[in-house]
């Protein structure tokens, strides 16, 4: 085991897969010579060559289209979209082509493409470098959607995704690249070396898709979340001394419905939290499932904590970000309901 931040863990996962499987190739803007804007692919082009780690033009639609062509011809491309905000030029390729290849060909073709992309705010990125569009892709049949919250899961999940024969959009909360973040921007940064999930196996291992992680067991309320909000929710519950059970989904599609429902049936109270906008956010799907499957167990209305339905503002980043105060308000509402 070694101390790794999320960038190093992702780099390790790609390094292992490049060495293990000659069909794996990486591609994206500035990922080769410069090692990526966040240095997640640092050193990999020097190690494996320009034909395995490919610098592409600034053309997201072209990156995804080329990855699809590689995938149907036997390769396992890992395409990086530099920021999730820039994924939209490739949206048609992802939804109209990549997601449907297996279905349209009656199983004759498949494209094992993994699309990595940093998402979320908290880094003063403004409205074009802070979006969380994961909910859009969960709506498209044929795509798996993943978002890790820590280095250990990030590496294991990425390896699983690369080995998966289905396409995966792999969202990386960039505020968590260098350490856990509890939502308070005034605190000093905390490195992953201080957190148990910063201890990462240096070799090959996998973390299964469709299996949520119970970050904290509790009996008073269930908080269902993923990405950066895992740590915000934990800090808010601790500050209020609420015995919350905190579930990190890790995989949005496939979704671990059994773990969600078992927890809500135990606690009788539930909060769903994510950084993305509220209206038609992925939290609405979770809420609907709980309402359908756990209605008779609920002791209070389900609460949602999300970003606002606006572009991500640069000047008012921390008013937008769903921090501990908003989670605390939801906790008071759900715990105070008779």
C-alpha positions as CSV (number, residue, x, y, z in Angstrom):
1,X,0.0,0.0,0.0
2,X,1.1,3.6,-0.7
3,X,-0.2,7.0,0.0
4,X,-1.7,8.4,-3.1
5,X,-3.9,11.4,-4.0
6,X,-6.7,10.8,-6.5
7,X,-4.5,12.0,-9.5
8,X,-1.8,9.5,-8.6
9,X,-4.3,6.7,-8.1
10,X,-5.8,7.3,-11.5
11,X,-2.4,7.4,-13.0
12,X,-1.5,4.2,-11.4
13,X,-4.7,2.5,-12.7
14,X,-4.0,3.6,-16.2
15,X,-0.4,2.6,-16.0
16,X,-1.3,-0.9,-14.8
17,X,-3.9,-1.4,-17.6
18,X,-1.5,-0.1,-20.3
19,X,1.0,-2.6,-19.1
20,X,-1.5,-5.5,-18.7
21,X,-3.4,-5.1,-21.9
22,X,-1.9,-4.0,-25.2
23,X,-5.4,-3.1,-26.5
24,X,-5.6,-0.2,-24.0
25,X,-4.9,3.2,-25.4
26,X,-5.2,6.7,-23.9
27,X,-6.3,9.7,-25.9
28,X,-7.1,13.4,-25.1
29,X,-6.1,17.0,-25.2
30,X,-2.5,17.5,-23.8
31,X,-2.6,14.1,-22.1
32,X,0.7,12.9,-23.6
33,X,3.7,15.3,-23.6
34,X,2.2,17.5,-20.8
35,X,0.6,14.7,-18.8
36,X,-2.8,16.3,-18.8
37,X,-4.1,19.6,-17.4
38,X,-4.2,17.9,-13.9
39,X,-1.2,15.6,-14.6
40,X,-3.3,12.5,-14.3
41,X,-1.4,10.9,-17.2
42,X,2.0,12.3,-16.3
43,X,4.8,10.1,-17.6
44,X,2.6,7.6,-19.4
45,X,3.5,8.7,-22.9
46,X,7.2,8.5,-22.1
47,X,6.7,5.0,-20.8
48,X,4.4,3.6,-23.5
49,X,5.0,5.8,-26.5
50,X,3.0,8.2,-28.7
51,X,0.9,5.4,-30.2
52,X,-0.5,4.2,-26.8
53,X,-0.9,7.7,-25.2
54,X,-2.2,10.0,-27.9
55,X,-2.3,13.8,-27.9
56,X,-5.4,14.8,-29.8
57,X,-6.7,18.1,-31.3
58,X,-9.1,20.2,-29.3
59,X,-12.1,18.4,-30.8
60,X,-14.2,16.6,-28.3
61,X,-16.6,15.2,-30.9
62,X,-13.5,13.9,-32.8
63,X,-12.0,12.4,-29.7
64,X,-15.2,10.4,-28.9
65,X,-15.7,9.4,-32.5
66,X,-12.2,8.1,-32.8
67,X,-12.5,6.2,-29.6
68,X,-15.7,4.5,-30.9
69,X,-13.9,3.4,-34.0
70,X,-11.0,2.1,-32.0
71,X,-13.4,0.3,-29.7
72,X,-15.4,-1.6,-32.4
73,X,-12.1,-2.7,-33.9
74,X,-10.7,-4.4,-30.8
75,X,-9.0,-1.7,-28.7
76,X,-10.0,-0.4,-25.3
77,X,-9.6,3.4,-25.5
78,X,-9.6,5.6,-22.5
79,X,-10.6,9.1,-23.7
80,X,-10.1,12.1,-21.6
81,X,-12.4,15.1,-21.9
82,X,-10.4,17.9,-20.2
83,X,-13.4,19.3,-18.3
84,X,-16.9,17.8,-18.0
85,X,-18.1,21.2,-19.2
86,X,-16.5,20.4,-22.6
87,X,-18.2,17.1,-23.1
88,X,-21.2,18.5,-24.9
89,X,-19.6,18.6,-28.4
90,X,-19.2,14.9,-28.1
91,X,-22.7,14.3,-26.7
92,X,-24.2,13.2,-30.0
93,X,-21.4,10.7,-30.6
94,X,-21.9,9.3,-27.0
95,X,-25.7,9.1,-27.0
96,X,-26.5,8.3,-30.7
97,X,-23.5,6.0,-31.5
98,X,-21.6,4.8,-28.5
99,X,-24.5,3.9,-26.3
100,X,-26.4,2.1,-29.1
101,X,-23.7,0.1,-30.9
102,X,-24.4,-3.2,-29.2
103,X,-28.2,-2.8,-29.5
104,X,-28.1,-1.6,-33.1
105,X,-25.8,-4.5,-34.2
106,X,-27.8,-7.1,-32.3
107,X,-24.7,-7.9,-30.3
108,X,-22.3,-8.2,-33.2
109,X,-20.3,-5.1,-32.2
110,X,-19.5,-3.4,-28.9
111,X,-17.3,-0.5,-28.0
112,X,-15.5,-0.7,-24.6
113,X,-14.8,3.0,-24.3
114,X,-14.1,4.7,-21.0
115,X,-14.5,8.5,-21.0
116,X,-12.7,10.2,-18.1
117,X,-13.6,13.8,-17.3
118,X,-13.1,16.1,-14.2
119,X,-16.3,17.6,-12.9
120,X,-17.6,19.8,-10.1
121,X,-16.7,23.1,-8.6
122,X,-14.9,24.4,-5.6
123,X,-11.8,25.5,-7.5
124,X,-12.8,28.9,-8.8
125,X,-13.5,27.5,-12.2
126,X,-16.6,29.6,-13.0
127,X,-19.4,28.5,-15.2
128,X,-17.3,26.8,-17.9
129,X,-15.1,24.7,-15.6
130,X,-17.4,23.6,-12.7
131,X,-20.4,21.7,-14.1
132,X,-21.6,18.3,-12.9
133,X,-23.5,16.9,-15.9
134,X,-23.6,13.2,-14.7
135,X,-27.4,13.2,-14.5
136,X,-27.7,13.8,-18.2
137,X,-25.8,10.6,-19.0
138,X,-27.7,8.5,-16.6
139,X,-30.8,9.1,-18.7
140,X,-29.2,7.5,-21.8
141,X,-29.7,3.7,-22.1
142,X,-26.5,1.8,-22.8
143,X,-24.0,4.0,-20.8
144,X,-22.6,3.3,-17.4
145,X,-21.9,6.3,-15.1
146,X,-19.4,6.3,-12.3
147,X,-18.1,8.9,-9.8
148,X,-15.5,8.0,-7.2
149,X,-15.0,10.0,-4.0
150,X,-11.5,8.8,-3.0
151,X,-8.2,7.5,-4.4
152,X,-8.7,3.9,-3.5
153,X,-12.1,3.7,-5.2
154,X,-10.9,5.8,-8.1
155,X,-8.2,3.4,-9.1
156,X,-10.3,0.2,-8.6
157,X,-13.3,1.6,-10.4
158,X,-11.3,2.9,-13.3
159,X,-9.7,-0.5,-13.8
160,X,-13.1,-2.1,-13.7
161,X,-14.4,0.4,-16.2
162,X,-11.5,-0.1,-18.7
163,X,-12.1,-3.9,-18.5
164,X,-15.9,-3.5,-19.0
165,X,-17.2,-4.2,-22.5
166,X,-19.8,-1.5,-22.1
167,X,-19.1,2.3,-22.5
168,X,-18.6,4.2,-19.2
169,X,-18.5,7.9,-18.5
170,X,-16.1,8.2,-15.5
171,X,-16.6,11.5,-13.6
172,X,-13.7,12.7,-11.4
173,X,-14.6,15.4,-8.8
174,X,-11.6,17.6,-9.2
175,X,-12.0,19.3,-5.8
176,X,-11.1,15.9,-4.4
177,X,-8.0,15.3,-6.5
178,X,-5.6,16.4,-3.8
179,X,-7.6,15.7,-0.6
180,X,-11.1,15.3,1.0
181,X,-13.1,18.5,1.2
182,X,-15.8,19.1,3.8
183,X,-17.3,22.1,2.1
184,X,-15.6,24.8,4.2
185,X,-13.3,26.8,1.9
186,X,-11.8,28.7,4.8
187,X,-10.2,25.7,6.3
188,X,-6.6,24.6,5.3
189,X,-6.5,22.0,2.6
190,X,-6.3,18.4,3.9
191,X,-4.1,15.9,2.0
192,X,-5.2,12.3,1.2
193,X,-2.3,11.1,3.3
194,X,-4.4,11.8,6.4
195,X,-7.3,9.7,5.2
196,X,-7.6,5.9,5.2
197,X,-8.9,5.9,1.6
198,X,-5.6,7.6,0.6
199,X,-3.9,4.2,1.2
200,X,-3.9,2.6,-2.3
201,X,-2.7,-0.8,-3.4
202,X,0.1,-0.3,-5.9
203,X,-0.9,-3.3,-7.9
204,X,-3.9,-4.5,-9.8
205,X,-7.3,-4.6,-8.1
206,X,-10.9,-3.8,-9.0
207,X,-13.9,-2.2,-7.3
208,X,-17.2,-3.5,-8.6
209,X,-19.8,-1.3,-10.4
210,X,-23.3,-1.2,-9.0
211,X,-22.1,-1.6,-5.3
212,X,-22.4,1.4,-3.0
213,X,-20.2,2.0,-0.1
214,X,-21.6,2.6,3.4
215,X,-19.1,5.2,4.5
216,X,-20.7,5.5,8.0
217,X,-23.3,3.3,9.6
218,X,-26.0,5.0,11.5
219,X,-29.6,4.6,12.6
220,X,-31.2,8.1,12.6
221,X,-31.2,9.1,9.0
222,X,-29.8,7.9,5.6
223,X,-27.8,10.4,3.5
224,X,-27.4,9.2,0.0
225,X,-24.7,11.0,-2.0
226,X,-21.6,10.7,-4.1
227,X,-18.5,12.6,-5.1
228,X,-17.5,15.6,-3.1
229,X,-20.7,15.7,-1.2
230,X,-19.8,12.5,0.7
231,X,-17.4,14.6,2.9
232,X,-19.7,17.6,3.2
233,X,-22.6,15.3,4.4
234,X,-20.3,13.5,6.9
235,X,-19.1,16.8,8.3
236,X,-22.6,18.3,8.6
237,X,-23.9,15.2,10.4
238,X,-21.0,15.2,12.8
239,X,-21.4,18.9,13.5
240,X,-25.1,18.3,14.4
241,X,-24.3,15.1,16.3
242,X,-26.8,13.1,14.2
243,X,-26.3,9.4,13.9
244,X,-26.4,9.4,10.1
245,X,-25.8,6.5,7.8
246,X,-23.9,7.8,4.8
247,X,-24.0,6.0,1.5
248,X,-21.5,6.8,-1.2
249,X,-23.1,5.5,-4.4
250,X,-19.8,5.4,-6.4
251,X,-21.7,3.9,-9.4
252,X,-24.8,5.8,-10.6
253,X,-25.5,3.4,-13.4
254,X,-25.7,0.6,-12.5
255,X,-27.3,1.7,-9.2
256,X,-27.2,-0.2,-5.9
257,X,-30.9,0.0,-5.1
258,X,-30.7,-2.8,-2.5
259,X,-28.2,-0.9,-0.3
260,X,-30.3,2.3,-0.6
261,X,-33.6,0.7,0.3
262,X,-32.1,-1.4,3.1
263,X,-30.7,1.7,4.8
264,X,-33.9,3.8,4.4
265,X,-36.0,1.0,5.7
266,X,-33.8,0.9,8.7
267,X,-33.6,4.6,9.5
268,X,-37.0,5.8,8.2
269,X,-35.5,9.2,7.1
270,X,-33.6,10.2,4.1
271,X,-31.6,13.0,2.5
272,X,-30.3,12.9,-1.1
273,X,-27.4,15.2,-1.8
274,X,-25.4,16.1,-4.9
275,X,-23.5,19.1,-6.3
276,X,-25.4,19.2,-9.6
277,X,-28.4,21.3,-10.2
278,X,-31.7,20.3,-8.6
279,X,-34.2,20.2,-11.4
280,X,-34.1,16.7,-13.0
281,X,-30.9,16.0,-11.2
282,X,-30.0,12.4,-10.5
283,X,-31.2,12.9,-6.9
284,X,-34.8,13.0,-8.3
285,X,-34.4,9.5,-9.6
286,X,-33.1,8.3,-6.2
287,X,-36.0,10.0,-4.5
288,X,-38.5,8.3,-6.8
289,X,-37.1,4.9,-6.2
290,X,-37.2,5.4,-2.4
291,X,-40.8,6.7,-2.6
292,X,-41.8,3.6,-4.6
293,X,-39.9,1.0,-2.6
294,X,-39.8,2.5,0.9
295,X,-42.9,4.6,1.3
296,X,-44.4,2.7,4.2
297,X,-41.1,2.9,6.1
298,X,-40.7,6.7,5.8
299,X,-41.2,8.8,9.0
300,X,-40.6,12.1,7.2
301,X,-40.6,13.6,3.7
302,X,-37.4,13.0,1.8
303,X,-35.1,16.0,1.6
304,X,-32.8,17.1,-1.3
305,X,-29.6,19.1,-1.1
306,X,-28.3,20.2,-4.4
307,X,-26.7,23.0,-6.4
308,X,-29.0,25.8,-7.5
309,X,-30.7,25.8,-10.9
310,X,-28.3,28.4,-12.4
311,X,-24.9,28.4,-14.1
312,X,-22.1,27.9,-11.7
313,X,-21.2,31.5,-10.6
314,X,-17.6,32.5,-10.3
315,X,-18.2,35.4,-7.9
316,X,-20.7,33.5,-5.7
317,X,-19.2,30.0,-5.8
318,X,-19.7,29.2,-2.1
319,X,-23.3,30.5,-2.2
320,X,-23.9,28.0,-5.0
321,X,-22.0,25.1,-3.6
322,X,-24.3,22.9,-1.4
323,X,-22.2,23.2,1.8
324,X,-22.6,22.0,5.4
325,X,-25.2,24.7,6.2
326,X,-27.6,23.4,3.5
327,X,-27.1,19.8,4.6
328,X,-27.7,21.0,8.2
329,X,-31.0,22.6,7.2
330,X,-32.1,19.4,5.5
331,X,-31.1,17.4,8.6
332,X,-33.2,19.7,10.8
333,X,-36.2,19.3,8.5
334,X,-36.0,15.5,8.3
335,X,-35.2,15.0,12.0
336,X,-37.8,17.5,13.2
337,X,-40.7,16.1,11.2
338,X,-43.2,14.3,13.3
